[in-house]
């Protein structure tokens, strides 16, 4: 009877219908590492290409965006390495006399969380790479880089939380993982700040850039003229009206950034203080 039970158990373990969880976990970890490596290589290639073809504000913007994104990717890669070290420690400490496969199956919820975290990190890295590529080529928006970088921070934290559930609280490897996650959080803030700063540079550079960034070009060119113009209040009002009407034809008020809200509110305040002139220019469509 004991021999039969052992035979049944052996058949179940080797059943082709049940995938080896060790292989599944390793595959997802490899996919995550591959996605990060591809992103780092892509950022390096984009930066080299930009340095060879761009100059001035455009090169400065591209170097800033790609540089900070590359630093974030390097931090994510370190997080993955720290996570793999902790994962091995957890499995080695928890499996006892059983195999790693049995440990993963026995702790399937933890394993699922680990796999989900790895997949999310890989997807987020690819999203950041795509967003940065689109911005550098003049086809994307800086907000997309901001969103993608924050998604990396969130997915990295998911991976950390999944790992620490089974970890020894005094583990040095867990401490190293937390430190890596903190670095990612800091660098995410750097990417966000850099993207916002680069967006403002693009705004002020306007049509001088060789690659037209998709930021309501007519509005920003008009705003540059509005800022630079130093004439009487009637001419100033004309540019304010152009500023307001040009912008509102390109975007709904709900989709404005804080900076754009500031600009449009400044314009509306000016219009209110010159209400009679405003009505005259609006009714007569003076340009």
C-alpha positions as CSV (number, residue, x, y, z in Angstrom):
1,X,0.0,0.0,0.0
2,X,2.8,2.4,0.9
3,X,4.5,1.6,-2.4
4,X,1.4,2.4,-4.3
5,X,1.0,5.8,-2.6
6,X,4.5,6.6,-3.4
7,X,4.0,5.7,-7.0
8,X,0.8,7.9,-7.2
9,X,2.7,10.8,-5.6
10,X,5.5,10.4,-8.1
11,X,3.1,10.4,-11.0
12,X,1.5,13.6,-9.7
13,X,4.8,15.3,-9.3
14,X,5.8,14.5,-12.9
15,X,2.4,15.2,-14.5
16,X,2.9,17.2,-17.7
17,X,-0.3,19.1,-17.0
18,X,1.3,20.8,-13.9
19,X,4.0,23.3,-14.8
20,X,7.0,23.4,-12.5
21,X,6.5,26.5,-10.4
22,X,10.3,27.0,-10.1
23,X,10.4,27.3,-13.9
24,X,7.5,29.7,-13.9
25,X,9.0,32.0,-11.3
26,X,12.4,31.9,-12.9
27,X,10.9,32.7,-16.3
28,X,9.1,35.7,-15.0
29,X,12.2,36.9,-13.2
30,X,14.2,36.5,-16.4
31,X,11.5,38.4,-18.4
32,X,11.6,41.2,-15.9
33,X,15.4,41.4,-16.1
34,X,15.3,41.2,-19.9
35,X,12.8,44.1,-20.1
36,X,15.0,46.2,-17.8
37,X,18.1,45.4,-19.8
38,X,16.4,46.2,-23.1
39,X,15.2,49.6,-21.6
40,X,18.7,50.5,-20.5
41,X,20.2,49.7,-23.9
42,X,17.4,51.6,-25.7
43,X,18.0,54.7,-23.5
44,X,21.7,54.5,-24.3
45,X,21.0,54.2,-28.0
46,X,18.5,57.1,-28.0
47,X,20.9,59.3,-26.1
48,X,23.8,58.6,-28.5
49,X,21.5,59.4,-31.4
50,X,20.2,62.6,-29.9
51,X,23.8,63.8,-29.2
52,X,24.6,63.1,-32.9
53,X,21.6,64.9,-34.4
54,X,20.3,67.4,-31.9
55,X,21.5,70.6,-30.3
56,X,20.5,73.5,-28.0
57,X,17.3,73.1,-26.0
58,X,16.3,69.9,-27.7
59,X,19.5,68.2,-26.9
60,X,19.4,69.5,-23.3
61,X,15.8,68.2,-22.9
62,X,16.6,64.8,-24.4
63,X,19.7,64.4,-22.3
64,X,17.8,65.2,-19.1
65,X,14.9,62.9,-19.8
66,X,17.0,60.0,-21.0
67,X,19.6,60.5,-18.3
68,X,17.1,60.4,-15.4
69,X,15.2,57.5,-17.0
70,X,18.4,55.5,-17.3
71,X,19.3,56.1,-13.7
72,X,15.8,54.9,-12.7
73,X,16.2,51.7,-14.8
74,X,19.6,51.0,-13.2
75,X,17.9,51.3,-9.8
76,X,15.1,48.9,-10.8
77,X,17.7,46.4,-12.0
78,X,19.4,46.6,-8.6
79,X,16.0,46.1,-7.0
80,X,15.5,43.0,-9.1
81,X,18.9,41.6,-8.1
82,X,18.1,42.3,-4.4
83,X,14.7,40.7,-4.8
84,X,16.2,37.5,-6.3
85,X,18.7,37.3,-3.4
86,X,15.9,37.6,-0.9
87,X,13.7,35.2,-2.8
88,X,16.4,32.5,-2.7
89,X,16.9,33.1,1.0
90,X,13.2,32.7,1.7
91,X,12.9,29.5,-0.3
92,X,16.0,28.0,1.3
93,X,14.8,28.8,4.8
94,X,11.3,27.7,4.3
95,X,11.4,24.5,2.2
96,X,12.9,22.3,4.9
97,X,13.4,18.9,3.4
98,X,11.1,19.6,0.5
99,X,12.0,20.8,-3.0
100,X,11.7,24.5,-4.2
101,X,8.8,23.4,-6.4
102,X,6.9,22.1,-3.4
103,X,7.6,25.2,-1.5
104,X,6.2,27.4,-4.2
105,X,3.1,25.2,-4.6
106,X,2.6,25.1,-0.8
107,X,2.8,28.9,-0.7
108,X,0.9,29.5,-3.9
109,X,-0.6,32.9,-2.8
110,X,2.8,34.3,-2.0
111,X,4.1,32.9,-5.3
112,X,1.3,34.5,-7.3
113,X,2.0,37.8,-5.6
114,X,5.7,37.5,-6.5
115,X,4.8,36.6,-10.1
116,X,2.3,39.5,-10.4
117,X,4.9,41.9,-9.1
118,X,7.5,40.8,-11.5
119,X,5.2,41.0,-14.5
120,X,4.0,44.5,-13.5
121,X,7.6,45.8,-13.2
122,X,8.4,44.4,-16.6
123,X,5.4,46.1,-18.2
124,X,6.1,49.4,-16.4
125,X,9.7,49.4,-17.6
126,X,8.6,48.9,-21.2
127,X,6.0,51.7,-20.8
128,X,8.6,54.1,-19.6
129,X,10.9,53.2,-22.5
130,X,8.1,53.8,-25.0
131,X,7.1,57.1,-23.3
132,X,10.6,58.4,-23.3
133,X,11.1,57.4,-26.9
134,X,8.0,59.2,-28.0
135,X,9.0,62.4,-26.1
136,X,12.5,62.4,-27.6
137,X,11.1,61.9,-31.1
138,X,8.6,64.7,-30.6
139,X,5.5,62.5,-30.7
140,X,4.7,62.1,-27.1
141,X,3.9,64.1,-24.0
142,X,6.0,64.6,-20.9
143,X,3.1,63.6,-18.8
144,X,3.4,60.1,-20.2
145,X,6.9,59.8,-18.9
146,X,5.7,61.0,-15.5
147,X,2.9,58.4,-15.4
148,X,5.2,55.6,-16.5
149,X,7.8,56.5,-13.9
150,X,5.2,56.5,-11.1
151,X,4.0,53.2,-12.3
152,X,7.5,51.8,-12.0
153,X,7.6,53.0,-8.4
154,X,4.2,51.4,-7.6
155,X,5.1,48.1,-9.3
156,X,8.5,48.0,-7.5
157,X,6.7,48.5,-4.2
158,X,4.4,45.6,-5.1
159,X,7.4,43.4,-5.7
160,X,8.9,44.4,-2.3
161,X,5.6,43.8,-0.5
162,X,5.3,40.4,-2.1
163,X,8.8,39.5,-1.1
164,X,8.8,40.7,2.5
165,X,5.7,38.6,3.4
166,X,7.8,35.5,3.9
167,X,11.1,37.2,4.7
168,X,12.7,37.2,8.1
169,X,12.2,40.7,9.5
170,X,15.9,40.8,10.6
171,X,17.2,39.7,7.2
172,X,20.0,41.7,5.7
173,X,18.8,40.9,2.3
174,X,15.4,42.4,3.1
175,X,17.1,45.5,4.4
176,X,19.0,45.7,1.1
177,X,15.7,45.3,-0.9
178,X,14.0,48.1,1.1
179,X,17.0,50.4,0.4
180,X,16.8,49.7,-3.3
181,X,13.1,50.5,-3.2
182,X,13.7,53.7,-1.4
183,X,16.2,54.7,-4.1
184,X,13.6,54.0,-6.8
185,X,11.1,56.2,-5.0
186,X,13.7,59.1,-4.9
187,X,14.6,58.7,-8.5
188,X,11.0,58.6,-9.5
189,X,10.6,62.0,-8.0
190,X,13.7,63.1,-9.9
191,X,12.2,61.9,-13.2
192,X,8.9,63.7,-12.5
193,X,10.7,66.9,-11.6
194,X,12.9,66.6,-14.7
195,X,10.0,66.0,-17.0
196,X,8.1,69.0,-15.6
197,X,11.2,71.2,-16.0
198,X,11.8,70.0,-19.5
199,X,8.2,70.6,-20.4
200,X,8.6,74.2,-19.3
201,X,11.8,74.6,-21.3
202,X,9.9,73.3,-24.4
203,X,7.1,75.8,-23.7
204,X,9.5,78.7,-23.6
205,X,11.5,77.5,-26.6
206,X,8.4,77.2,-28.7
207,X,8.8,77.0,-32.4
208,X,12.6,77.3,-32.1
209,X,12.9,73.5,-31.6
210,X,13.7,71.4,-34.7
211,X,11.3,68.7,-33.4
212,X,7.8,70.0,-32.8
213,X,6.7,68.8,-29.4
214,X,2.9,68.3,-29.3
215,X,2.1,71.1,-26.8
216,X,-0.5,73.3,-28.4
217,X,2.1,75.1,-30.6
218,X,-0.2,78.0,-31.6
219,X,-0.9,78.7,-27.9
220,X,2.6,78.7,-26.8
221,X,3.9,80.8,-29.7
222,X,1.2,83.4,-29.0
223,X,2.2,83.3,-25.3
224,X,5.8,84.0,-26.1
225,X,4.8,87.0,-28.1
226,X,2.5,88.0,-25.3
227,X,5.4,87.9,-22.8
228,X,7.9,89.6,-25.1
229,X,5.5,92.3,-26.2
230,X,6.1,95.6,-24.4
231,X,3.6,98.0,-25.8
232,X,0.4,99.7,-24.7
233,X,-2.5,98.0,-22.9
234,X,-4.6,97.7,-26.1
235,X,-1.9,95.7,-27.9
236,X,-1.4,93.7,-24.7
237,X,-5.1,92.9,-24.5
238,X,-5.1,91.7,-28.1
239,X,-2.4,89.2,-27.4
240,X,-4.2,88.1,-24.2
241,X,-7.3,87.4,-26.2
242,X,-5.3,85.5,-28.8
243,X,-3.7,83.6,-25.9
244,X,-7.0,82.6,-24.4
245,X,-8.9,81.7,-27.5
246,X,-6.0,79.9,-29.1
247,X,-5.5,77.7,-26.1
248,X,-9.2,76.9,-25.5
249,X,-9.4,75.6,-29.1
250,X,-6.7,73.0,-28.4
251,X,-7.7,71.6,-25.0
252,X,-10.5,71.4,-22.5
253,X,-10.1,73.3,-19.2
254,X,-10.3,70.1,-17.2
255,X,-7.1,68.7,-18.9
256,X,-4.8,71.6,-18.1
257,X,-1.7,71.3,-16.1
258,X,-1.1,73.5,-13.0
259,X,1.2,75.7,-15.1
260,X,-1.4,76.1,-17.8
261,X,-4.1,76.9,-15.2
262,X,-1.8,79.7,-13.9
263,X,-1.4,81.1,-17.4
264,X,-5.0,81.0,-18.4
265,X,-6.1,82.5,-15.0
266,X,-3.6,85.3,-15.5
267,X,-5.2,86.0,-18.9
268,X,-8.7,85.9,-17.6
269,X,-7.8,88.3,-14.8
270,X,-6.4,90.7,-17.3
271,X,-9.5,90.4,-19.4
272,X,-11.8,91.2,-16.4
273,X,-9.9,94.3,-15.6
274,X,-10.3,95.5,-19.1
275,X,-13.9,94.3,-19.7
276,X,-15.0,97.1,-22.0
277,X,-12.0,96.7,-24.3
278,X,-12.4,92.9,-24.1
279,X,-16.0,93.2,-25.4
280,X,-14.8,95.5,-28.2
281,X,-12.1,93.1,-29.4
282,X,-14.3,90.0,-29.1
283,X,-17.2,91.6,-31.0
284,X,-15.0,93.0,-33.7
285,X,-12.7,89.9,-33.8
286,X,-9.6,92.1,-33.7
287,X,-6.4,90.2,-34.3
